[in-house]
Amino acid sequence: MKHFAFLLIMLVFISCKESKKTNDAIVFHSMSTDKNFEYSVNFPDTVYVNEPNDGEFQYKSPLDTITKNFSDPRQNRYVVFRTLPDNTYDFHRDFFNDSLQEYRIGATDNRSIPFYDLSFKTTGVFEINGLINDLVLIEPQTENNQDKTKIRLIEEDFPVSFKVVVIDRISN
């Protein structure tokens, strides 16, 4: 009986021991220096009015740990830059989605989103704001993959922005 009481008391002390909980949640930020999501914009900081310019978002996403491949049938990945239209600038018309009333520009791989024919209608300093939407669809790893209801969706939106100075062309 003494042994049983001793074991019971020891069990109570061991089970009541304070446990330290850690927060392992990953925090996603849009800052270009963040460890989880990084981006840069390859675009001139000064452009001329009504002249189209091409550029590119270069990014590194935490969803790269799931897949870097855009053509894997078991882990479909889609990355899209989304921004609302503005009356001061236009992207190439092919990027505009009429039903959603927004520009949607798709990534070519897991590191770059090229955009074309960005032009500005007036002079001034403009900030282009948008989201990089990164999405992965993961199919279940079953033998016959008959149950399509168990597809897992992982999606993150990362805010991005860049400033552009627009000037008039000096005529001779």
N, C-alpha and C positions, 0 to 999 in steps of 0.2 A: 504494500500500500504506500510506503514511503517513496518508493521509486516512481510509482504512478503520479503522486502529488508533485514530486520534483520535476518529472517530465512535463507535466501540465503547466507548471509555473514557468519553466524554460520556454515552452512553446508560446505562452502568452507574451513573454518578453521579446522573443524573436519576431513574432508576427506583428507586434506593435512598434517595431523599429521604424523610425521615420525614413521614408523613402524620398529620394530626390527625383522629382520629375523634370525632364528636360523637354523643351519645346523644339521639336525637330522640324517644324513646318518651314518650308522654304518661302521666303518673302521675295516677290517679284517686283522689281522697280524698272522704270524706264530710263534711268540714268545711264549714260553711256559708259560709266566706270563701274557699274554694279557687277558683281561676280556672276549673277544669275542671268541677266539679260544685258547684252551690249549691242549698241548700234552706232553706225556712223553714216553720214550722208555724203556721197560723192557728187557734188553739185557746185557750180560757181557761186561765190557769195555775192557777186555783182553781175547783173545781166542787163540787157537793153530791152526797152519797151517793145512789145509785139514781135520779139524774135524767139522762136522755139529753141529750147535747150533740153538736152537729155541728161539724166542722172541715174543714181543707183543708191538704194539703201543696202548697206552691208550690215549683217546682224549675226548674233550668236545667241541661240535660245536654249533655255533649260530643257525643252522638249527634245533637243538633240540627243539626250541620254536614252530616249525611247527608240528613235530611229532617225537616221540622217538621210535615208533613202526615200525619194518621192514616188518610186514605182514598185514598192513592195506590196503585193496584193493582201497580205495579212495585216499590215500596218500602214494604212493609207494616210498620207500626210499632206496637208494643204496649208500654205502660208500666203496671206493676202494683206496688202496695205490698203486701208480703207480711209477715205476722207470725204467730207461733204463738199459740194460745189460752192464756189465763192465767186462773186461778181468781179473780182479783181484779177483772177488767174484762171487758166484752163490747162488741163492735161490733154493728151491725145484723146480724141472723141471715142476711140475704140474702148477706152478704159471706163467710160461712163455707163452705169447700169440704170436704165430708165425706170425699171420697176422699183428699185430701191432708192432712186434719186441720190446716188453717191458714186464716187470713183472707186473702182476695185481693181487693184493691180496685183497680179499673181507673181509669186517667186519662181525663179527658174531652177533653183536648187536650195539647199539648206543654209545658204550664206548670202544670197543676193536677190534683191527685188529691183529690176531695172524699170525706169519710167522714161517716157519719151514725150517730146514736144510740149514741155511745160513753158507756157508763155504768160506774160503779165500785160494787162491792158493800160495801166497807168504807172507813173513813177511813184516811188516811196519805198518804205521798208515794210516787208510782208513776212508773216510767219505762217508756214504751212504746218498744220496740225492734223494728226490722224492716229490711227491704231494699226499696229501689226498684229493680225489675228493668226495665231498658230494653233492648228487643230490636228489631232491624230485620232484615227478610228482604228481600233484594235479588234480583230475578229477572234473568236474563241479558238483555242488550239485543241479542238476535238478531232477525232478520227475522221468523221464524215462531214463536219461543219454544216449539219442540217438546221441547227437552231440559230437562225440569224437574229433572234431577239436579244441575244446576249452580247452584242457588240458594245464595246466600251468606248466612250467619247471622252477625250481629254482636250480641253481647249483653254487657251490663255490669250488675253488681249494686253498688248504692251503699248502705252502711249508714246508717240514719237513726234518730234517737231524740228523744224529748222528755219532760220531766217534768211531772207534774200533782199538785197538792195537792188532796186530797179531804177535805171537812169535813162535819160534820152541819149540817143546817138548824136554826137557832134557832127554836123554837116559842114562840108568844106565849100 
